[in-house]
Amino acid sequence: MKWMSIRIKTTTQAEDLIVGSLYLRGLEGAQIEDHIPLTPLEKEQMFVDILPETEADDGTAYLTFYVEMESDGHVLLNDTPYTADEVRDMVTEELEELKCFDIDLGDLTLTVDETEDIDWINNWKKYFHQFTIDDLLVIPSWETVAPEDTDKKILHIDPGTAFGTGMHETTQLCIREMKKHITPDTRLLDVGTGSGILGIIALMYGIASVRATDLDPCAVPAVDDNLTNNHIDKSLFELKIGNIIDDPAVQDWAGYDTYDIVMANILADVLVPLMPSAVRACKPGGVIITSGIIEGKEDMVASAMRENGLKVESITAQGEWRSVTGRKS
């Protein structure tokens, strides 16, 4: 499969104007590259593991549109076939018309190219490399374990369609907090498991079993692949798709007064309504470990724990993120 790429050099000020204008001409799904720092809210909403390193914001932006090419070399925009030259002329004309707006458009350098099938997943290889979390080495399949790391526990994981590689600070907070509480008899419930790495890491450290829930069906193959790649007995990890907050069937499947650890690495606004279900699933004396909490929202989660009868044991921090742990009496 071939694609036509249309790349425009502009300014951050003009991003939305150009994207909106070209959307009406049939160019959809712009890839935006700029150096605008993410706000705390954007970081919370994105909640992604891997972000490329960025430079200081200089006001420059690059917009890239990808359009699948037909076998005859044309692309269809609003059901009209265009050659590469016709696309260039159309975009140039549209950009010229935008100059009537009182906005800095930049130099509007335009590049139209053909590219072979794009390997979106393997593009992550530019950004994702092995790293350690204390005595744990997280390593993708395209890298090798160094001799000095062979004594570490090793988690093999590749970025994929379900988020969760261990790189995100919230995940690392969960791992460090979880290790304080696990024993060989620990039963763990992981709410919002994603790629399953928290449960898999817990099993690597020797706990008895994991049950997990997630809303996204993509979690099923992601967890299965990660169990296989890390040689984990699949009978020790059970996964159910559904919402434990309001689905009685999921709540019954998880059980009540059952788990030594209930873990949820989600978002503060989800952790609050989750708390009653998490408390019901946790056994007396067990702990509920929460993360995914942007700085400033930890008190909200701690209050929800107290309101549901938990004693808040710790609030830990890494970067702009927080983890709150409570114990059930």
N, C-alpha and C positions, 0 to 999 in steps of 0.2 A: 504494500500500500504506500502511495506517495502523498505528500502533503505540500500545499503551498503555504509558505510563511510570509507574512507581511509585518515588517518591523519598522516602527516609527520612533525616532528620537524626539522627545518633547520636554515638557516641564511637569513637575508634580501639580502645578496649578491648573494645567490644561488636561489632566488625565481624564476626568469624568466627561468633559465636553467632547473630547475626541472619541472616547469609547461609545458614548451615547449616540453621537452623530453617525459613526460607522456601523453601529448596531442596526440602525434604520436602513443601511445599505446592504445588510446581510452578513456582516462580519460579527460573529458572536464569540463570547468567551475569551476576552483579552487576557493575556498573561502580562502582569504589571511588574516591572522591576524598578524600584526606587530605593532611596535610603532614608525614608521617613521612619523614625522610631515608632514601634508599636506602643499604644497606650496600654495601661493596665487592663482596661476592659477588653481591648482587642486580644491581648494575650490570654485572658481568661476564656474568651469565646473561641479562640483558635485551638488552644490546648494541644498543640502539636509538639512532637518530640524533636524534630529536626528542622532547624532553620539555618540557612547559610550565613556565614559571617558577613556583616555589612560595614560599609564605610560611612564616613560622616556625610550627612545630608547636604548635597550641593544644589538641590533643586532640580536635578536632571532626572528624567524618567524615560524608560523604554517600554513601548507597548508592542506586544507581539500577538498576532492573530494567526491561528492555524486552520486551514480549510482543506478537507479531504479532496484529492484530485480524482477526476473520472479517468477511465482508461484512455480517453482521447486527449488527455492533457488539460482539459478545461476544469474549472470549478463552478459549482452552482451557488449563486448568491440570489436569494429571493426568487428561486426557480429560473434564473437567467444564467446561461453559460457564459463564462468569461475566460479569455486567455490571460496569461501572466501580464502581458503588456496592457490589456484592457483593465485588469485589476489595478495596475500601477496608475493608469490614467484616471480611473474612477476615484481612487484614494487621493491622488494629487488634486483633483478638482474639488473634492469634499474639503480637503485641508485648506485650500485657497479660500473657499467660502467662509471658513471659520475665522479668517483674519479680520472680519468685520467686527468681531467681539473684542471688547477691551480687556484682553487677557494675554499674558505672555505665553506664546505657543512654542517658544524655543526655535531651533533651526529646522525642525521638521524633516530631518534626513530620513529618506524612505528607502527600504531595501525589500525587494520581492524575490524570493528564492524558492526552489523546489528542494524538498528534503525527503529522505527515505523514511520508512515506518519508524515512528518515534517510540523508543523503549522507555516509557514513563517511569516504570519501577526501577530500572537500572540506572536512571539518572540520579537516583539517591546516592549512588556510590561515590559521587563527588563530595558528599557531605557527611556520610555516616561511616565512622571508623571505630575500631575497637576502643573501649575505655574501661576503667575499673570503678567499682563501687566497693571500697574497702577491700575485702578478700574475694570479691566476685569480679570476674572478667566477662564483659559482654562483647561478643565478637561476631561480625557478619561472615557469611560463607566465603567471601572473596578475599579474606585475610587469614593469616596463619598465626598460631599461638607462639609467642617468643619463648625461648628456653626458660627465661627467668619468671614466666607466668604459669608454668606447668603445675605448680603447687596450688594454684587458685582454683576455686570452683568456677566452672566455665559455662556460660549461657550462650548457646548458638542461636542467633536470631537475625533475620533480615527484615528491613522495612517492607511493608506490604499494604494490602488494602485495608486492614484493620490497624488502627493506631496502637502504639505501645512497643517501644524498644528498650526502655529503661533509661534513655538519655534525659528525659524530662525531669526537672528538679522535683516535681511532685511525686513521681514514681520512686525516686531515690529516697525521699523522705519516708515513704511507705516501707520500703525495703529495710531501712535502718531501724524504724520503729518496730516492724514485725519481728526482726531478729531478737529483740529484747524479750519477746514473749513466747516464742515457739519452743515446744518440747516434742519428743517422739510421739506423744499421744495427742498432739494438737489437731483439732478439726477446724478447718478454716472455711469461711464463706466469703467469696470475693464478688462484690456487687459492681457491675459495670466492668467486667473482666477484660474486654477488648481482645488483645492478642494472648491473654492468659499468662503473661509473664510473672505477675505477682504470685499467683498460685503455683506456677512451675518452679519459681525460685524457692518458695516455701517447701515444696516437695524435695528439691535438691538439698535443702538444709535438714531434711529428715522428718517432716511432720507426717501425720498418719493419713490425712485425706483432704481433698478440696472439693467443695461445691461452688459453682459460679453461675451468675446470671448476666445477661446482657440484652439490650434492646435490638442490636444489629445482627441479623443472620450471618453476616460476614465473619462474625466472631467464631462460628463453628469450624470452618476450614482453617482459619488462622490458628486457633488453639490446637487443632489436630496436627497441623504441620509442625508447630513448635514443640508439642509433646514428642512427635516422631524424631525431630532433629536433635532433641536433647535426651533421647532414650529414656523417657519417663513412662512408667506403666500407666496406660490410659485408663485402667480401671480405678485409679486413684483420683482421677479428675473428672467430675461430672458437670455438665454444662446445660443450662436451660435458657431458652430465649423467652423473654417476657419481662414485665415490669413488676418487681417485688413490692413497689410502693402501693399499688392499688389493685393488683391481680391476686385474688384469693388462691387460685390454682398454683401460682408461683410461690406464694407464701407457704402453702401446705407442702409443696414439694421441698422447699428449703427446710421446713420444720421449725419447731419452737423450743427455746431453751436448749439449743443443740450445740452451738459452736463456741470454742475457746476464743477464737478471733473472728470478728466480722470486719471486713476491710472494704472501704469504698474510696476510690481515687477518682472523684467525679468533679463536681463544681459545688461551691457553697450553696447556691440557690437550689440545687437538687438534694444536697445532704440534709437540709433542714426538713423537708417533707419525708425523706427517707428514714429519719431517726426512729419513729415508732416501730416500723417493720424491722429495722436493724436490732433494736432492743429486744423485740419479741424473739428473734432468731438466736440471740446471744444467750449462752448459759449463765447462770449466776456465778459471779466471780470472773467472767470473761471480759475481754476488752473489745472496744470498737475503735478502729483506727481509721481516721478520715484524712484525706488530702485533696489536692486540687483546689486549694483555698488561696486566692490571691490576697496579698497583704491588705489588712484592713477589714477583712470579712471573718477573721478567726473568732472574734467575740460572738458573732452571730451563730456560728456552729457550736461554740462552747455553750452558749445559752440554750440552744436546742437540746444539747445533751443533758444539761441540768434539768430542763423542763420535763425530760423523759426519764428522770430518775438516775442518771449516771453521775458518777464523780469524775470530774475532769482531772486527769493525771498529768498530762503534759501538753504543751504547745511548742512545737519545734519549728525551726525556720531554715530555709535554704534559698538564697536569693530573694525574690519577691513572693515566694510561695510559703504556705504554712501547712502544718499537719497538726490535728487535734486528736488526742486519744482520751477516751473515757472508759471507766470500768463500771460494770453492772454489779450491784450489791446482791 
